[in-house]
């Protein structure tokens, strides 16, 4: 059985393994001066927790791999040319990075279907 920490690069801010939402907020508040998941939004340090809750954690996707809980947070960085901007605000749409192959998917249902293939493979 593959150890999750050897497969997932935990230095990436859009994957978090075996932490609670409160631990994520506490860690991001202490590590970052602005949101590491947004391209140009400058969030004051004392508001990172509120920003994470309202912009990223609302759309979190949970994966259970070998008894490890992986949170996949939506990223709003310019990671690929197919990531679009909202016409009304110019802010990048959220997207997800696959923790297994790093493919970028722009819809949560596509991401869930994509990662399900890896989870089914891991069971077999």
SERO-4910 file (N, C-alpha, C, O; in steps of 0.05 Angstrom, whole numbers):
BEGIN
 pado doro    nc1    nc2    nc3   cac1   cac2   cac3    cc1    cc2    cc3    oc1    oc2    oc3
  Unk    A     17    -24      0      0      0      0     18     25      0     37     27     15
  Unk    A     12     44    -17     28     68    -20     20     88      3     -3     92      8
  Unk    A     41    100     15     36    120     35     27    146     22     40    155      3
  Unk    A      5    158     32     -6    181     19     14    204     18     15    219     -1
  Unk    A     29    208     40     48    230     40     70    227     19     82    247     12
  Unk    A     75    203     10     95    200    -11     83    205    -39     98    209    -58
  Unk    A     57    205    -41     44    210    -67     36    239    -69     38    251    -91
  Unk    A     27    252    -48     17    279    -49     37    299    -38     49    295    -17
  Unk    A     42    319    -54     61    341    -47     46    360    -28     31    377    -37
  Unk    A     50    357     -2     36    373     18     46    401     19     35    417     35
  Unk    A     66    408      3     75    436      3     56    453    -15     57    478    -14
  Unk    A     40    440    -31     21    454    -48     -3    464    -30    -13    448    -14
  Unk    A    -11    489    -32    -32    499    -14    -60    488    -21    -78    493     -5
  Unk    A    -63    475    -43    -90    465    -50    -95    436    -42   -117    426    -48
  Unk    A    -76    423    -29    -81    397    -17    -73    397     12    -52    407     19
  Unk    A    -91    387     28    -85    385     57    -92    357     66   -114    347     60
  Unk    A    -75    344     81    -79    316     90    -82    315    120    -65    326    135
  Unk    A   -103    301    129   -108    295    157   -107    319    176    -95    318    197
  Unk    A   -121    340    168   -124    364    185   -153    372    186   -168    366    167
  Unk    A   -161    384    207   -188    395    209   -189    422    195   -169    434    189
  Unk    A   -213    431    190   -217    457    177   -204    479    195   -191    497    185
  Unk    A   -208    477    221   -196    497    239   -166    496    238   -153    517    240
  Unk    A   -154    472    236   -125    470    234   -115    483    207    -94    495    207
  Unk    A   -131    479    186   -123    491    160   -123    521    163   -104    535    155
  Unk    A   -144    533    175   -146    562    178   -123    572    195   -110    592    188
  Unk    A   -117    558    217    -96    567    235    -69    565    221    -52    583    224
  Unk    A    -64    544    206    -38    541    192    -35    562    170    -14    574    168
  Unk    A    -55    566    154    -53    586    132    -50    614    143    -35    630    132
  Unk    A    -63    620    166    -60    647    178    -32    651    188    -22    673    186
  Unk    A    -20    630    198      8    633    209     29    632    187     50    645    189
  Unk    A     23    618    165     43    615    143     43    637    122     64    644    111
  Unk    A     19    647    116     16    665     93      7    693    101     -9    696    119
  Unk    A     18    713     87      9    740     92    -15    747     74    -30    766     80
  Unk    A    -18    733     52    -42    736     35    -50    708     27    -36    688     32
  Unk    A    -73    706     14    -84    679      7    -66    666    -14    -61    678    -36
  Unk    A    -55    642     -9    -38    629    -29    -54    616    -52    -42    605    -70
  Unk    A    -80    617    -50    -97    604    -71   -110    623    -90   -124    615   -108
  Unk    A   -105    649    -86   -117    670   -103    -95    686   -118    -73    691   -107
  Unk    A   -101    693   -142    -81    707   -159    -76    736   -150    -53    743   -145
  Unk    A    -96    752   -147    -91    780   -143   -107    792   -119   -106    816   -114
  Unk    A   -122    775   -105   -137    785    -82   -118    788    -59   -106    769    -50
  Unk    A   -116    812    -49    -99    817    -26   -117    817     -1   -134    834      3
  Unk    A   -113    796     15   -129    792     39   -112    800     63    -90    789     66
  Unk    A   -121    819     79   -106    825    104   -102    800    121   -120    783    122
  Unk    A    -79    798    134    -72    775    150    -94    767    170   -100    744    174
  Unk    A   -106    788    182   -127    781    202   -153    772    190   -171    764    204
  Unk    A   -156    773    163   -180    764    150   -176    739    133   -195    731    119
  Unk    A   -153    726    135   -149    702    118   -168    680    126   -178    665    109
  Unk    A   -174    677    152   -193    656    161   -220    660    149   -232    641    139
  Unk    A   -230    685    149   -256    691    138   -256    686    108   -275    675     96
  Unk    A   -235    695     95   -232    691     66   -232    661     59   -246    653     41
  Unk    A   -216    646     73   -215    617     68   -243    604     71   -251    588     54
  Unk    A   -257    611     92   -284    600     97   -303    607     74   -318    589     65
  Unk    A   -303    632     65   -323    640     46   -316    635     17   -334    632      1
  Unk    A   -290    634     11   -282    631    -17   -272    603    -24   -278    593    -46
  Unk    A   -258    590     -6   -246    564    -12   -259    541      3   -266    521    -10
  Unk    A   -262    543     29   -271    520     44   -301    512     39   -309    490     44
  Unk    A   -316    531     29   -344    525     21   -345    504     -1   -365    490     -4
  Unk    A   -324    503    -17   -324    486    -41   -304    464    -40   -295    453    -60
  Unk    A   -295    457    -15   -275    437    -11   -285    410    -20   -309    404    -17
  Unk    A   -268    393    -30   -275    366    -37   -258    347    -20   -233    350    -18
  Unk    A   -271    328     -7   -257    309     11   -253    283     -4   -271    272    -17
  Unk    A   -229    272     -1   -222    246    -11   -212    229     12   -196    238     28
  Unk    A   -221    204     14   -211    186     34   -193    166     20   -203    149      4
  Unk    A   -167    166     26   -148    149     13   -132    134     35   -118    147     50
  Unk    A   -134    108     35   -119     92     55   -122    103     83   -103    106     97
  Unk    A   -147    109     91   -154    120    117   -142    148    122   -141    156    145
  Unk    A   -133    162    102   -124    189    104   -144    207     90   -153    202     68
  Unk    A   -152    229    104   -170    248     93   -155    270     78   -138    283     90
  Unk    A   -160    272     53   -147    293     36   -168    314     29   -189    308     17
  Unk    A   -163    338     37   -180    361     28   -168    373      3   -144    380      3
  Unk    A   -183    376    -17   -175    389    -42   -189    416    -43   -214    417    -46
  Unk    A   -174    438    -40   -186    464    -39   -186    476    -67   -167    471    -83
  Unk    A   -207    491    -74   -207    504   -100   -185    525   -102   -182    541    -84
  Unk    A   -171    526   -124   -149    544   -129   -159    566   -148   -175    560   -166
  Unk    A   -150    590   -144   -158    612   -162   -133    626   -174   -133    650   -178
  Unk    A   -112    610   -178    -88    620   -190    -89    614   -220   -105    597   -229
  Unk    A    -73    628   -236    -72    623   -265    -53    600   -270    -30    603   -277
  Unk    A    -64    576   -267    -48    551   -269    -47    540   -297    -29    524   -303
  Unk    A    -67    546   -313    -68    535   -340    -84    554   -358   -100    569   -348
  Unk    A    -79    552   -384    -93    570   -402   -124    566   -404   -138    585   -410
  Unk    A   -133    542   -397   -162    537   -399   -177    546   -374   -202    544   -373
  Unk    A   -164    557   -354   -177    568   -331   -188    596   -339   -172    614   -345
  Unk    A   -214    600   -337   -226    624   -347   -230    645   -324   -229    638   -301
  Unk    A   -235    669   -333   -241    691   -314   -272    695   -315   -285    692   -335
  Unk    A   -283    704   -292   -311    711   -291   -313    738   -306   -298    756   -301
  Unk    A   -332    739   -324   -336    764   -340   -343    788   -323   -334    810   -328
  Unk    A   -358    784   -302   -368    806   -285   -345    818   -268   -345    842   -263
  Unk    A   -327    802   -258   -307    812   -239   -278    810   -250   -261    824   -240
  Unk    A   -273    793   -269   -246    789   -279   -230    770   -262   -206    765   -267
  Unk    A   -242    760   -240   -228    741   -222   -229    713   -234   -249    705   -246
  Unk    A   -207    699   -231   -205    672   -242   -225    654   -229   -230    655   -205
  Unk    A   -237    636   -244   -255    616   -233   -239    596   -218   -216    590   -224
  Unk    A   -252    584   -198   -239    564   -182   -235    538   -198   -251    532   -216
  Unk    A   -215    524   -192   -209    498   -205   -195    480   -185   -186    489   -164
  Unk    A   -193    455   -191   -182    435   -173   -158    422   -186   -158    417   -211
  Unk    A   -138    415   -170   -114    401   -179   -116    372   -169   -119    368   -145
  Unk    A   -114    353   -187   -115    325   -178    -90    319   -162    -68    323   -171
  Unk    A    -93    308   -138    -70    301   -122    -54    277   -132    -33    271   -122
  Unk    A    -66    262   -151    -53    238   -161    -37    243   -186    -15    232   -190
  Unk    A    -47    261   -204    -33    265   -229    -29    295   -235    -17    302   -255
  Unk    A    -39    313   -218    -38    342   -220    -53    354   -244    -49    377   -251
  Unk    A    -71    338   -256    -88    349   -277   -106    370   -264   -114    367   -241
  Unk    A   -112    391   -280   -129    412   -270   -157    409   -282   -161    406   -306
  Unk    A   -177    409   -264   -205    406   -272   -221    430   -262   -217    438   -239
  Unk    A   -238    441   -279   -251    466   -271   -278    462   -259   -290    482   -248
  Unk    A   -289    439   -259   -315    434   -247   -312    413   -225   -298    393   -228
  Unk    A   -327    417   -203   -324    398   -181   -334    370   -188   -322    350   -180
  Unk    A   -356    368   -204   -365    341   -211   -346    327   -230   -343    303   -228
  Unk    A   -332    342   -247   -311    330   -263   -288    320   -246   -276    299   -251
  Unk    A   -281    336   -227   -259    329   -208   -266    304   -193   -249    286   -190
  Unk    A   -290    302   -183   -299    279   -167   -298    254   -184   -289    233   -175
  Unk    A   -307    256   -209   -307    233   -227   -278    225   -234   -272    201   -235
  Unk    A   -261    245   -239   -233    239   -246   -219    225   -223   -206    205   -227
  Unk    A   -222    236   -199   -208    223   -176   -220    197   -168   -206    179   -157
  Unk    A   -245    193   -174   -258    167   -168   -243    144   -182   -241    122   -172
  Unk    A   -234    150   -206   -219    129   -222   -194    121   -207   -187     97   -207
  Unk    A   -180    139   -195   -156    132   -179   -163    117   -154   -149     98   -147
  Unk    A   -185    125   -141   -192    112   -116   -202     83   -122   -196     65   -106
  Unk    A   -216     79   -143   -225     52   -151   -200     35   -158   -199     11   -150
  Unk    A   -181     46   -172   -157     32   -179   -142     23   -154   -132      1   -153
  Unk    A   -141     41   -134   -126     36   -110   -139     12    -94   -124     -2    -81
  Unk    A   -165      9    -96   -179    -13    -82   -172    -40    -95   -170    -60    -81
  Unk    A   -170    -40   -121   -166    -66   -136   -139    -78   -131   -133    -99   -142
***
